[in-house]
Amino acid sequence: MRKVLFAIVFILSILLGIRIYSYFTLMNDDFKIFLAYNPALLEKCSYVLSAYESILQEEGIPYEKIDYSLLNSMNKDDAFIQRHPAIILPDCALQQMNPDVSSWFEDYLSKGGSLLLVYDVGIKDYKGAYLEKPLFTSTLGINYCPYEKMKDKTYTLGNVKINDSALLGITPGKLDKEQRLIKGYVYGSLEYPTANVQVLNPSFFTLAEVVLNDKNTLPGIVLKEYGEGKIFYVNLPLAYLKAYSDDLILRSVIRTLLFKILNIPHLVNTPYGIGGMVINWHIDANLDWKSIPYMIENGYLVKGLEFSNHITAGDFRDNPGDKLGFDACGKGKEYAKMILPYGEIGSHGGWAHNWFSYGILEGKLSKEKIEKYIRMNDECLESIAGYKIREYSAPNGVHPQPETTEILEKLGVVAYYYTGDSGSSPNRTFFNGKMVSSKVIAFPINSFGQNASLFEMWESGVSEKDVEDFLLGLLEYVAQERVIRLFYSHPYDIPHYPEAIKKFVDKSKLMEKEGKIQVKPMSYFADFLLRFLITKYSFKVKKDVLEVYLENQKGLEGLTLAIPKMYRSLRGTSNYRINQDKDYNYITVVGDVKKVSFSFKP
């Protein structure tokens, strides 16, 4: 009898808890995007929420995780939709949903709410069997899991073709010039998992397609109007991609829906709300004893622009005794000192460039030895620079995860060049389903197709005009999108494209002078992002008033709010300055302040 009573009390407490949660969610004024999930699937899809959350946090988006079943008890009035204008329905974590919620979502859409619907939401029943039609088939006009018809061909692989790179914010160089397919560094056109969907009602706008091996195409990313709201459907497993070192598409989709289509208020994750460019020179051999004076004499290194200059310090390059190394604490010391005024010195691997990278690939260097040689490199460079080495780049891109990043965190490094997540923003990268480090920021390279360095472009026959267009386009892109990107090469590569690089440097200097971009070392941006991530903030909507609160005990200098243009009247502290574009007013905190609050009215 006691067991029965206990069970009844337990069930009632859960139901009461749901009602209390629903009540307070409805009654409070917090503006938040909902990230929905099914608790029963969290063990199976353990990486999903952390993948989405990492990007929501890094993009300054107010959000809340929510058990999707709680939504059914919430009243979808105007105030609710104003405070919660979008709900993210992620891949994997919502494969099974109670069909009773479909009418709630349809009503939410009809009244002006928006959904990000990803890949495999609501495709199975409670027993785990595929449904004849997934939960949102009629709403979307696409059967996005036609298992009854396709069976083992329901899921396949294809290349992603971007139809609207401007709206999706795809980085220049990331797409094949002719076919507009997403390309990866070294790999060329990338293949992605996708569902062999059936289009039932093509009443949507296709931003991206999936191109199959037989050249047939499927919807990849689509935008559909539904009532007063919008559905953004993505036929790709975004959480899986992010969790396995491909950050770009999930980040682009979230930014497109929330910032460009819905124009939600958020924090901007760049210092002072201005886009940033990292120019990362890898100095790895005694060839650069000539390159560094050449760069200074010909205006490739200029005062006022702060580069990330990473040096392999040892006296050999391929094998001990070959005397091909930069020899930073020997014959190369005078050249290392020459670049001190032009940005930040960082470490380019462990003592000897090719010897170190090939040693890792061939299994000759244990984790302990990797740390030993990175430490040797750091100590030599610190004796020249006079400060702690806080940046790193892996020779030949050889950066075994998570071991190398664990070493960097131990050594106090805050930022590293990374060949994963190519074309995307600095981030706390994931590997094998887990965040590698919350303290060391990965800076993905930006390649031109499958080539990243100038030498690789030259070997592939890329013209100087194409290199120029790529690099100048990259500067315009970071200014327009207010994001940070990294370009890397070697000083001895410059003679392959001397005019293109000169125009790139000159335009960088001009745009920085005009306040359109900032050219800084990766550690500068990493320090900001790490401070950004510990900022406490809230957005509240009270009738027509938007109230914002920011707090950070390490200071709020350079933190920027993006406030939709519909809000025209501002009240707050005097510690701010205002900038704007067609969609947002940007309110940047200046001065030594730790707490600020603002209110905005239409």
KOLBA-483081 format. One line per 3 residues: number of its first residue (from 1); their letters; for each residue y, x, z of C-alpha. Coordinates in pm, 1 decimal. Example, Ala and Ser with C-alpha at 12.3 -4.5 7.8 and 13.67 -1.06 7.14 Angstrom:
KOLBA-483081
1) AS) -450.0,1230.0,780.0 ~ -106.0,1367.0,714.0;
//
This chain:
KOLBA-483081
1) MRK) 0.0,0.0,0.0 ~ 238.9,281.6,90.7 ~ 172.3,448.2,-245.2;
4) VLF) 256.8,125.5,-429.2 ~ 577.6,78.8,-230.6 ~ 672.7,441.3,-291.5;
7) AIV) 617.3,397.2,-666.3 ~ 831.4,82.3,-670.9 ~ 1112.1,253.5,-477.7;
10) FIL) 1090.2,557.5,-706.3 ~ 1116.4,345.8,-1022.4 ~ 1404.4,143.0,-879.1;
13) SIL) 1589.1,461.9,-782.1 ~ 1554.7,591.0,-1137.6 ~ 1683.0,264.0,-1282.2;
16) LGI) 1967.5,258.9,-1031.9 ~ 2046.4,619.8,-1118.7 ~ 2066.4,528.6,-1486.0;
19) RIY) 2303.1,242.1,-1408.8 ~ 2521.0,460.1,-1186.2 ~ 2527.9,735.9,-1451.0;
22) SYF) 2616.2,482.2,-1720.5 ~ 2887.5,329.7,-1504.3 ~ 3058.4,658.3,-1431.0;
25) TLM) 3024.9,774.3,-1790.5 ~ 3198.8,454.9,-1897.3 ~ 3460.7,458.3,-1622.6;
28) NDD) 3575.4,819.9,-1630.7 ~ 3838.0,935.3,-1879.3 ~ 3670.7,1254.8,-2001.5;
31) FKI) 3682.9,1319.2,-2372.7 ~ 3341.8,1462.3,-2471.8 ~ 3104.3,1486.8,-2762.4;
34) FLA) 2752.8,1376.8,-2666.6 ~ 2454.3,1603.7,-2737.7 ~ 2156.6,1367.8,-2714.2;
37) YNP) 1794.1,1454.9,-2645.8 ~ 1459.6,1308.4,-2540.9 ~ 1350.8,1459.5,-2205.4;
40) ALL) 984.6,1424.4,-2305.9 ~ 1036.1,1671.9,-2591.4 ~ 1229.8,1944.0,-2409.9;
43) EKC) 924.5,2158.1,-2336.2 ~ 814.8,2148.2,-2699.4 ~ 1169.7,2208.5,-2825.5;
46) SYV) 1292.1,2438.1,-2550.2 ~ 1529.4,2633.7,-2776.8 ~ 1709.5,2333.3,-2925.4;
49) LSA) 1967.2,2239.7,-2664.7 ~ 2051.8,2601.7,-2583.3 ~ 2106.8,2671.4,-2956.2;
52) YES) 2347.7,2379.6,-2995.0 ~ 2515.8,2439.8,-2660.5 ~ 2584.8,2804.4,-2738.6;
55) ILQ) 2786.7,2706.5,-3044.9 ~ 2962.7,2414.2,-2876.8 ~ 3067.1,2651.2,-2597.7;
58) EEG) 3175.2,2927.3,-2834.1 ~ 3379.7,2681.3,-3041.2 ~ 3561.9,2534.5,-2740.0;
61) IPY) 3422.4,2184.0,-2786.0 ~ 3407.2,1952.4,-2481.2 ~ 3056.8,1809.7,-2470.6;
64) EKI) 2792.2,1660.7,-2246.3 ~ 2413.5,1657.6,-2277.4 ~ 2271.5,1307.9,-2245.6;
67) DYS) 1930.8,1142.8,-2243.3 ~ 1954.1,930.7,-2558.6 ~ 1797.4,629.3,-2383.5;
70) LLN) 2102.1,599.1,-2156.0 ~ 2322.8,521.5,-2454.2 ~ 2162.3,181.4,-2494.1;
73) SMN) 2323.2,62.2,-2171.1 ~ 2673.3,173.7,-2265.5 ~ 2940.5,-61.5,-2391.3;
76) KDD) 3074.2,56.9,-2729.4 ~ 3430.9,-63.1,-2691.0 ~ 3736.5,110.3,-2839.3;
79) AFI) 3793.8,318.1,-2526.7 ~ 3435.8,448.5,-2531.5 ~ 3459.5,551.4,-2897.2;
82) QRH) 3800.0,708.4,-2839.9 ~ 3652.2,924.3,-2563.0 ~ 3319.7,989.0,-2738.3;
85) PAI) 3394.0,989.0,-3112.8 ~ 3075.2,1173.2,-3213.9 ~ 2714.3,1203.4,-3101.7;
88) ILP) 2493.9,1492.0,-3207.8 ~ 2131.5,1397.0,-3273.6 ~ 1962.0,1738.8,-3302.0;
91) DCA) 1643.7,1840.8,-3476.5 ~ 1312.6,1859.2,-3286.1 ~ 1445.3,1720.1,-2955.8;
94) LQQ) 1464.5,1361.9,-3088.5 ~ 1160.9,1332.1,-3314.4 ~ 1045.4,1040.3,-3097.0;
97) MNP) 1291.7,765.1,-3007.2 ~ 1263.0,407.9,-2887.5 ~ 1333.4,191.1,-3195.7;
100) DVS) 1537.8,-46.5,-2980.2 ~ 1828.8,204.0,-2981.7 ~ 1880.8,178.9,-3359.0;
103) SWF) 2098.3,-132.8,-3327.1 ~ 2314.4,44.6,-3065.5 ~ 2378.8,333.8,-3304.7;
106) EDY) 2453.7,98.7,-3594.7 ~ 2707.2,-85.0,-3378.8 ~ 2854.8,247.4,-3262.6;
109) LSK) 2898.7,356.3,-3626.0 ~ 3041.6,22.2,-3732.0 ~ 3311.2,43.6,-3465.2;
112) GGS) 3420.9,395.8,-3561.6 ~ 3181.6,638.0,-3393.8 ~ 3024.3,923.5,-3593.9;
115) LLL) 2678.7,1080.7,-3590.8 ~ 2551.1,1425.0,-3673.8 ~ 2195.1,1340.9,-3776.4;
118) VYD) 1976.3,1648.6,-3818.2 ~ 1649.2,1688.0,-4007.6 ~ 1375.9,1501.9,-3817.9;
121) VGI) 1540.9,1256.3,-3578.5 ~ 1326.4,950.5,-3502.4 ~ 1043.9,1031.9,-3744.0;
124) KDY) 752.3,958.6,-3503.8 ~ 631.4,678.1,-3282.3 ~ 563.4,716.6,-2910.6;
127) KGA) 209.3,840.9,-2982.1 ~ 337.7,1117.8,-3208.0 ~ 232.2,960.5,-3540.4;
130) YLE) 471.4,964.8,-3836.0 ~ 655.2,638.0,-3895.9 ~ 645.9,479.3,-4239.3;
133) KPL) 1023.9,493.6,-4230.3 ~ 1220.3,711.0,-3983.9 ~ 1455.7,534.4,-3746.3;
136) FTS) 1776.7,589.0,-3946.4 ~ 1632.4,534.0,-4295.7 ~ 1815.7,210.3,-4375.2;
139) TLG) 2137.2,326.3,-4205.2 ~ 2144.2,650.7,-4404.0 ~ 1992.5,522.7,-4728.4;
142) INY) 1741.2,809.7,-4726.2 ~ 1377.4,816.7,-4617.9 ~ 1400.7,1162.6,-4468.7;
145) CPY) 1031.1,1185.5,-4374.2 ~ 822.8,1004.3,-4640.4 ~ 491.2,1107.0,-4488.3;
148) EKM) 301.9,798.7,-4606.5 ~ 369.6,900.5,-4966.1 ~ 397.8,1280.2,-4953.5;
151) KDK) 142.6,1370.9,-4682.6 ~ 115.9,1752.6,-4662.4 ~ 400.4,1787.0,-4913.5;
154) TYT) 646.9,1610.9,-4684.8 ~ 798.6,1944.8,-4583.9 ~ 864.9,2230.1,-4822.0;
157) LGN) 1098.2,2525.8,-4885.8 ~ 1407.3,2558.2,-5101.9 ~ 1733.7,2740.8,-5161.3;
160) VKI) 2056.1,2585.9,-5033.6 ~ 2327.1,2521.6,-5292.1 ~ 2675.4,2460.6,-5152.4;
163) NDS) 2882.3,2208.9,-5350.7 ~ 3190.9,2215.7,-5127.2 ~ 3233.3,2560.0,-4970.4;
166) ALL) 3592.8,2488.2,-4866.2 ~ 3504.9,2182.6,-4657.3 ~ 3198.3,2352.6,-4509.2;
169) GIT) 3394.6,2670.0,-4441.1 ~ 3140.1,2905.2,-4600.2 ~ 3243.3,3271.1,-4581.1;
172) PGK) 3340.6,3440.6,-4911.1 ~ 3056.1,3651.2,-5047.4 ~ 2787.5,3438.6,-4883.4;
175) LDK) 2719.9,3238.3,-5200.3 ~ 2574.0,3345.4,-5530.8 ~ 2870.8,3344.5,-5768.3;
178) EQR) 2704.8,3145.6,-6047.5 ~ 2452.0,2918.4,-5875.8 ~ 2634.8,2887.6,-5540.7;
181) LIK) 2314.8,2950.3,-5345.0 ~ 2332.8,3088.8,-4990.6 ~ 2237.3,3454.7,-4996.6;
184) GYV) 2133.5,3690.5,-4720.4 ~ 2200.7,4058.8,-4676.4 ~ 1925.9,4251.5,-4860.9;
187) YGS) 1712.8,3938.1,-4914.9 ~ 1913.1,3764.0,-5186.9 ~ 1885.3,3383.9,-5211.7;
190) LEY) 1741.2,3253.3,-4885.1 ~ 1465.6,2994.1,-4857.6 ~ 1500.8,2722.7,-4594.9;
193) PTA) 1258.6,2463.0,-4453.4 ~ 1348.3,2116.8,-4578.0 ~ 1206.6,1764.5,-4601.1;
196) NVQ) 1101.7,1622.4,-4938.0 ~ 1327.0,1321.4,-4885.3 ~ 1341.5,1001.2,-5089.3;
199) VLN) 1686.7,868.4,-5172.4 ~ 1689.2,489.2,-5145.2 ~ 2063.1,423.8,-5170.0;
202) PSF) 2274.9,715.4,-5298.5 ~ 2596.0,589.7,-5138.1 ~ 2693.6,923.8,-4986.8;
205) FTL) 2883.9,1239.1,-5073.8 ~ 2662.4,1547.3,-5115.7 ~ 2819.6,1863.8,-4975.5;
208) AEV) 2507.2,2074.7,-5024.7 ~ 2174.8,2044.1,-5206.4 ~ 1834.6,2202.4,-5159.7;
211) VLN) 1702.0,2353.6,-5482.9 ~ 1321.7,2356.1,-5501.0 ~ 1102.8,2601.2,-5692.7;
214) DKN) 1064.7,2350.1,-5976.2 ~ 1448.7,2332.6,-5995.3 ~ 1454.6,1973.1,-5867.7;
217) TLP) 1714.7,1911.2,-5599.0 ~ 1722.2,1722.9,-5271.0 ~ 2014.3,1619.1,-5051.2;
220) GIV) 2089.3,1907.3,-4814.8 ~ 2408.4,1808.4,-4633.0 ~ 2555.1,1463.4,-4693.2;
223) LKE) 2845.4,1261.8,-4559.5 ~ 2823.7,882.7,-4554.1 ~ 3071.5,617.1,-4449.8;
226) YGE) 2916.8,344.6,-4234.0 ~ 3149.4,70.8,-4117.2 ~ 3442.5,245.0,-3951.3;
229) GKI) 3233.1,552.5,-3873.2 ~ 3061.3,841.0,-4049.5 ~ 2712.6,988.4,-4067.1;
232) FYV) 2675.9,1359.1,-4132.4 ~ 2311.5,1419.2,-4226.2 ~ 2159.8,1768.2,-4260.5;
235) NLP) 1817.9,1818.2,-4416.8 ~ 1761.3,2154.0,-4246.8 ~ 1625.0,2245.9,-3898.5;
238) LAY) 1957.3,2375.9,-3767.2 ~ 1847.6,2458.8,-3412.0 ~ 1547.8,2653.5,-3539.3;
241) LKA) 1767.3,2852.8,-3778.7 ~ 2018.3,2935.5,-3505.6 ~ 1741.8,3026.3,-3260.5;
244) YSD) 1598.5,3274.6,-3510.4 ~ 1917.7,3462.8,-3604.0 ~ 2077.7,3241.0,-3869.4;
247) DLI) 2388.3,3100.4,-3703.3 ~ 2605.2,3013.9,-4003.8 ~ 2491.3,2667.2,-4116.6;
250) LRS) 2479.0,2503.5,-3773.1 ~ 2820.6,2645.1,-3684.9 ~ 2967.6,2539.8,-4021.4;
253) VIR) 2830.7,2185.0,-3989.6 ~ 2967.0,2139.5,-3636.6 ~ 3310.9,2278.5,-3729.8;
256) TLL) 3326.0,2067.2,-4047.2 ~ 3242.2,1736.7,-3881.0 ~ 3436.8,1780.5,-3559.5;
259) FKI) 3739.0,1985.9,-3670.7 ~ 3792.5,1894.1,-4035.9 ~ 3665.3,1537.4,-4063.6;
262) LNI) 3719.9,1394.1,-3714.0 ~ 3999.8,1629.4,-3603.6 ~ 3895.0,1632.7,-3238.9;
265) PHL) 4098.1,1822.7,-2977.1 ~ 3937.9,2156.7,-2882.6 ~ 4002.6,2514.7,-2784.1;
268) VNT) 4042.0,2775.9,-3059.1 ~ 3812.3,3074.0,-3006.6 ~ 4043.2,3340.9,-3150.0;
271) PYG) 4320.4,3519.9,-2959.5 ~ 4648.9,3327.9,-2994.5 ~ 4470.5,3089.7,-3233.5;
274) IGG) 4500.6,3340.8,-3518.7 ~ 4213.9,3448.4,-3744.5 ~ 4082.1,3801.2,-3700.3;
277) MVI) 3947.7,4076.4,-3924.5 ~ 3728.9,4360.9,-3799.7 ~ 3721.1,4657.7,-4037.9;
280) NWH) 3427.9,4867.8,-3923.0 ~ 3394.9,5223.6,-4059.8 ~ 3059.4,5397.3,-4003.9;
283) IDA) 3105.0,5774.4,-3981.7 ~ 2762.4,5935.8,-3987.3 ~ 2761.2,6273.7,-4167.3;
286) NLD) 2963.4,6585.9,-4235.1 ~ 3065.1,6431.6,-4567.9 ~ 3332.2,6258.8,-4363.5;
289) WKS) 3501.8,6587.2,-4275.9 ~ 3663.2,6536.1,-4616.4 ~ 3677.0,6156.3,-4606.3;
292) IPY) 3890.1,6122.4,-4292.3 ~ 4181.3,6342.2,-4414.1 ~ 4155.0,6165.1,-4751.8;
295) MIE) 4184.8,5822.8,-4582.9 ~ 4490.5,5927.4,-4384.0 ~ 4664.5,6095.2,-4678.4;
298) NGY) 4605.7,5801.1,-4913.0 ~ 4689.5,5513.2,-4679.1 ~ 4341.5,5381.3,-4599.4;
301) LVK) 4395.1,5455.5,-4230.3 ~ 4739.9,5330.1,-4133.0 ~ 4908.0,5299.7,-3797.3;
304) GLE) 4951.6,4940.6,-3692.9 ~ 4602.7,4839.1,-3806.7 ~ 4332.8,4892.8,-3544.9;
307) FSN) 3989.7,4963.5,-3693.0 ~ 3647.1,4993.0,-3532.1 ~ 3554.9,5353.7,-3612.3;
310) HIT) 3191.7,5422.3,-3518.7 ~ 3059.0,5778.0,-3514.7 ~ 2711.6,5930.6,-3511.6;
313) AGD) 2792.9,6235.4,-3304.4 ~ 2499.4,6474.6,-3355.9 ~ 2493.2,6793.2,-3563.0;
316) FRD) 2198.4,6682.7,-3778.9 ~ 2134.3,6367.8,-3981.0 ~ 1778.3,6353.1,-4117.7;
319) NPG) 1592.0,6625.1,-3928.9 ~ 1684.6,6863.0,-3646.5 ~ 1855.2,7173.0,-3785.4;
322) DKL) 1962.5,7027.2,-4121.6 ~ 2332.2,7059.7,-4022.2 ~ 2417.8,6739.8,-4212.7;
325) GFD) 2547.3,6549.9,-3907.2 ~ 2909.4,6478.6,-3822.0 ~ 2883.7,6714.5,-3520.5;
328) ACG) 3156.0,6531.6,-3326.7 ~ 3157.0,6773.0,-3034.3 ~ 3137.5,7079.6,-3260.0;
331) KGK) 3271.3,7138.8,-3607.6 ~ 3358.4,6770.9,-3654.7 ~ 3567.8,6744.4,-3339.7;
334) EYA) 3902.7,6793.7,-3512.2 ~ 3819.8,6513.0,-3755.0 ~ 3709.3,6282.8,-3474.8;
337) KMI) 4045.0,6342.6,-3308.3 ~ 4225.7,6256.6,-3632.7 ~ 4107.4,5895.3,-3619.3;
340) LPY) 4199.2,5832.8,-3253.9 ~ 4536.1,5670.4,-3345.9 ~ 4369.8,5423.4,-3581.5;
343) GEI) 4179.3,5190.2,-3353.4 ~ 3874.8,5210.7,-3128.6 ~ 3601.7,5476.3,-3129.6;
346) GSH) 3252.5,5331.6,-3109.5 ~ 2899.6,5466.8,-3114.2 ~ 2699.6,5461.4,-3436.9;
349) GGW) 2348.7,5484.3,-3298.4 ~ 2166.9,5766.3,-3126.5 ~ 2287.1,6115.2,-3213.1;
352) AHN) 2139.8,6155.8,-3563.9 ~ 2180.2,5872.9,-3817.1 ~ 1866.1,5867.4,-4031.4;
355) WFS) 1647.3,6050.8,-3781.5 ~ 1726.9,5787.1,-3518.0 ~ 1677.8,5478.3,-3738.8;
358) YGI) 1361.5,5603.8,-3907.8 ~ 1225.8,5714.2,-3571.8 ~ 1260.8,5357.4,-3446.0;
361) LEG) 1103.1,5208.6,-3758.8 ~ 809.1,5448.9,-3740.6 ~ 754.1,5379.9,-3370.5;
364) KLS) 837.0,5735.6,-3265.8 ~ 1116.4,5638.9,-3027.0 ~ 1038.1,5438.3,-2714.5;
367) KEK) 1297.6,5215.6,-2549.2 ~ 1364.9,5499.2,-2302.5 ~ 1429.7,5745.1,-2584.5;
370) IEK) 1649.7,5498.8,-2770.9 ~ 1861.6,5470.5,-2456.7 ~ 1862.9,5849.1,-2410.9;
373) YIR) 2004.7,5918.2,-2757.7 ~ 2258.1,5634.9,-2750.0 ~ 2375.1,5769.1,-2413.7;
376) MND) 2403.4,6121.6,-2560.6 ~ 2611.2,5983.6,-2846.4 ~ 2836.6,5789.7,-2607.4;
379) ECL) 2896.0,6084.2,-2375.8 ~ 3002.7,6312.4,-2658.7 ~ 3244.2,6053.5,-2798.5;
382) ESI) 3382.9,5967.6,-2453.6 ~ 3472.9,6333.5,-2402.0 ~ 3685.5,6313.1,-2718.0;
385) AGY) 3830.8,5964.1,-2685.3 ~ 3899.0,5975.7,-2312.9 ~ 3770.0,5622.1,-2254.6;
388) KIR) 3443.4,5435.2,-2211.2 ~ 3256.5,5362.5,-2535.1 ~ 3223.4,4983.3,-2563.0;
391) EYS) 3129.0,4927.3,-2927.7 ~ 2808.7,5002.0,-3117.1 ~ 2661.6,4983.3,-3466.4;
394) APN) 2299.7,5050.3,-3554.6 ~ 2223.7,5319.3,-3816.3 ~ 2082.9,5154.9,-4129.2;
397) GVH) 2104.5,4824.4,-3939.5 ~ 1793.5,4910.7,-3734.4 ~ 1854.1,4714.4,-3413.6;
400) PQP) 1526.6,4593.6,-3258.9 ~ 1591.2,4285.3,-3046.4 ~ 1613.2,4229.3,-2759.8;
403) ETT) 1549.9,4590.5,-2651.6 ~ 1854.9,4751.8,-2811.8 ~ 2096.2,4489.4,-2684.5;
406) EIL) 1950.3,4519.1,-2334.7 ~ 2027.1,4891.4,-2350.3 ~ 2381.2,4823.4,-2472.7;
409) EKL) 2442.4,4577.9,-2188.0 ~ 2319.0,4838.1,-1939.9 ~ 2557.3,5097.3,-2089.1;
412) GVV) 2859.1,4867.7,-2068.0 ~ 2890.0,4794.0,-2441.2 ~ 3048.3,4453.6,-2514.8;
415) AYY) 3021.2,4432.5,-2894.9 ~ 2790.8,4545.3,-3173.8 ~ 2764.9,4519.3,-3551.2;
418) YTG) 2463.7,4308.6,-3647.9 ~ 2274.2,4232.2,-3968.4 ~ 2147.1,3899.4,-3830.8;
421) DSG) 2354.1,3577.3,-3852.6 ~ 2517.6,3730.6,-4161.6 ~ 2840.9,3570.9,-4276.7;
424) SSP) 2906.0,3400.1,-3944.3 ~ 3128.0,3438.5,-3639.6 ~ 3090.3,3677.7,-3346.7;
427) NRT) 2841.9,3511.7,-3113.3 ~ 2582.2,3548.6,-2839.8 ~ 2301.5,3581.3,-3088.5;
430) FFN) 1952.1,3434.8,-3048.3 ~ 1622.4,3603.5,-3127.0 ~ 1277.1,3442.1,-3113.5;
433) GKM) 1422.6,3124.8,-2968.1 ~ 1626.3,3278.5,-2684.9 ~ 1980.0,3403.8,-2633.4;
436) VSS) 1962.9,3783.6,-2633.1 ~ 2258.3,3844.3,-2402.0 ~ 2544.3,3644.4,-2255.5;
439) KVI) 2748.1,3962.1,-2199.4 ~ 2726.3,4148.2,-2532.6 ~ 2871.6,3987.6,-2845.9;
442) AFP) 2705.9,4032.8,-3185.4 ~ 2940.0,4076.4,-3483.6 ~ 2752.8,3969.6,-3798.3;
445) INS) 2822.8,4161.5,-4116.3 ~ 2974.4,3986.4,-4415.3 ~ 2800.9,4079.2,-4736.0;
448) FGQ) 2891.3,4027.2,-5098.6 ~ 2570.0,3857.4,-5203.3 ~ 2291.4,4080.5,-5080.8;
451) NAS) 2512.7,4390.2,-5054.0 ~ 2726.4,4478.0,-4753.7 ~ 2860.7,4833.4,-4789.6;
454) LFE) 3070.5,4954.4,-5081.4 ~ 2792.3,5194.8,-5178.7 ~ 2543.1,4908.4,-5201.4;
457) MWE) 2786.3,4712.8,-5418.5 ~ 2836.0,5016.0,-5642.6 ~ 2460.4,5067.3,-5675.6;
460) SGV) 2426.9,4702.9,-5781.4 ~ 2697.0,4737.7,-6045.5 ~ 2958.3,4515.6,-5879.4;
463) SEK) 3295.8,4555.6,-6052.8 ~ 3607.0,4671.4,-5871.6 ~ 3776.0,4340.6,-5955.0;
466) DVE) 3492.3,4147.4,-5787.8 ~ 3513.7,4370.4,-5477.3 ~ 3888.9,4319.1,-5466.2;
469) DFL) 3856.0,3940.6,-5498.0 ~ 3588.5,3934.4,-5226.2 ~ 3790.2,4137.5,-4975.2;
472) LGL) 4123.6,3967.9,-5037.2 ~ 3948.2,3631.2,-5025.6 ~ 3800.2,3726.5,-4689.5;
475) LEY) 4150.9,3781.8,-4549.4 ~ 4272.3,3444.3,-4675.8 ~ 3958.9,3281.3,-4537.6;
478) VAQ) 3999.6,3412.1,-4179.8 ~ 4364.8,3305.9,-4185.6 ~ 4285.0,2955.0,-4312.5;
481) ERV) 3978.1,2891.5,-4094.4 ~ 4113.9,3071.6,-3783.3 ~ 3787.8,3262.2,-3740.5;
484) IRL) 3680.2,3625.2,-3698.3 ~ 3481.8,3815.6,-3959.6 ~ 3360.8,4175.1,-3995.7;
487) FYS) 3355.0,4399.0,-4303.7 ~ 3181.1,4733.5,-4282.2 ~ 3136.2,5038.5,-4500.2;
490) HPY) 3152.9,5419.6,-4489.5 ~ 3458.8,5637.8,-4553.2 ~ 3272.0,5833.4,-4821.0;
493) DIP) 3216.9,5503.0,-5010.0 ~ 3588.6,5447.5,-5074.6 ~ 3605.5,5655.0,-5398.7;
496) HYP) 3373.3,5399.1,-5560.8 ~ 3643.2,5129.3,-5522.1 ~ 3970.7,5307.4,-5434.3;
499) EAI) 4211.1,5044.2,-5569.9 ~ 4026.2,4748.2,-5419.0 ~ 4019.5,4907.1,-5072.1;
502) KKF) 4387.2,5008.3,-5092.9 ~ 4485.7,4651.1,-5178.3 ~ 4261.5,4524.7,-4896.7;
505) VDK) 4427.7,4753.0,-4641.0 ~ 4779.0,4682.0,-4772.0 ~ 4726.0,4305.0,-4765.9;
508) SKL) 4574.7,4329.0,-4416.5 ~ 4888.5,4504.1,-4295.6 ~ 5119.2,4251.3,-4465.8;
511) MEK) 4931.7,3946.6,-4335.5 ~ 4924.8,4089.0,-3983.3 ~ 5299.1,4153.3,-3999.7;
514) EGK) 5348.9,3791.4,-4109.5 ~ 5139.6,3671.1,-3812.7 ~ 4870.3,3518.0,-4035.1;
517) IQV) 4581.9,3738.9,-3917.4 ~ 4511.3,4013.2,-3665.8 ~ 4320.6,4331.3,-3752.7;
520) KPM) 4163.3,4456.3,-3431.8 ~ 3850.5,4637.4,-3308.7 ~ 3546.0,4428.3,-3226.3;
523) SYF) 3580.2,4502.2,-2852.9 ~ 3922.7,4333.4,-2852.0 ~ 3773.7,4011.9,-2989.5;
526) ADF) 3463.4,4040.8,-2770.0 ~ 3676.3,4072.6,-2455.6 ~ 3865.0,3760.6,-2556.2;
529) LLR) 3552.4,3558.5,-2634.8 ~ 3389.0,3654.3,-2304.8 ~ 3704.3,3542.4,-2121.2;
532) FLI) 3722.6,3229.5,-2336.9 ~ 3366.4,3136.6,-2237.8 ~ 3443.1,3134.8,-1865.6;
535) TKY) 3756.0,2922.8,-1904.1 ~ 3732.8,2590.0,-1724.5 ~ 3887.1,2307.4,-1922.4;
538) SFK) 3894.2,1932.0,-1955.2 ~ 4029.2,1678.1,-2200.0 ~ 4097.8,1328.5,-2066.6;
541) VKK) 4207.0,1018.8,-2255.9 ~ 4402.7,764.0,-2052.6 ~ 4501.6,478.9,-2280.9;
544) DVL) 4698.6,663.6,-2550.3 ~ 4767.9,977.0,-2346.9 ~ 4563.5,1296.2,-2390.5;
547) EVY) 4565.5,1514.6,-2079.2 ~ 4441.2,1874.2,-2090.5 ~ 4370.8,2113.2,-1805.7;
550) LEN) 4289.6,2485.2,-1836.4 ~ 4195.2,2734.7,-1565.9 ~ 4076.7,3093.7,-1574.9;
553) QKG) 4115.9,3335.8,-1285.2 ~ 4114.7,3624.5,-1535.3 ~ 4416.1,3472.1,-1705.9;
556) LEG) 4490.1,3229.7,-1989.0 ~ 4702.8,3456.8,-2206.7 ~ 4626.0,3386.2,-2573.2;
559) LTL) 4414.7,3073.1,-2509.8 ~ 4501.5,2810.1,-2770.8 ~ 4460.6,2433.5,-2782.4;
562) AIP) 4412.3,2254.0,-3112.9 ~ 4571.3,1910.6,-3069.7 ~ 4548.1,1650.7,-3350.6;
565) KMY) 4875.2,1576.3,-3529.4 ~ 4863.4,1213.1,-3412.7 ~ 4992.6,1342.5,-3078.2;
568) RSL) 5359.4,1429.0,-3125.0 ~ 5506.7,1431.1,-2776.4 ~ 5423.4,1718.3,-2539.5;
571) RGT) 5478.0,1764.3,-2167.8 ~ 5354.3,2067.7,-1975.5 ~ 5441.9,2403.7,-1830.4;
574) SNY) 5689.3,2630.1,-2008.7 ~ 5426.8,2900.8,-2068.1 ~ 5334.6,2816.4,-2424.3;
577) RIN) 5431.0,2845.8,-2788.0 ~ 5353.2,2608.8,-3077.3 ~ 5216.1,2663.6,-3427.1;
580) QDK) 5078.8,2408.2,-3670.1 ~ 4891.9,2333.6,-3991.1 ~ 4823.9,2007.9,-4176.4;
583) DYN) 4571.7,1882.4,-3916.5 ~ 4665.3,2029.8,-3578.3 ~ 4940.4,2146.4,-3348.9;
586) YIT) 4830.3,2471.0,-3183.9 ~ 4950.6,2519.5,-2827.4 ~ 4906.7,2882.1,-2715.3;
589) VVG) 4937.3,2985.8,-2351.7 ~ 5150.2,3296.3,-2297.1 ~ 5227.7,3490.6,-1984.0;
592) DVK) 5041.5,3576.5,-1667.2 ~ 4915.4,3230.2,-1576.5 ~ 4577.7,3114.6,-1447.6;
595) KVS) 4619.0,2734.9,-1454.5 ~ 4804.5,2505.7,-1691.7 ~ 4808.0,2135.2,-1771.5;
598) FSF) 4952.9,1941.8,-2061.4 ~ 4986.0,1579.0,-2162.8 ~ 5027.3,1454.3,-2517.9;
601) KP) 5142.8,1116.5,-2646.0 ~ 5134.3,968.7,-2997.0;
//
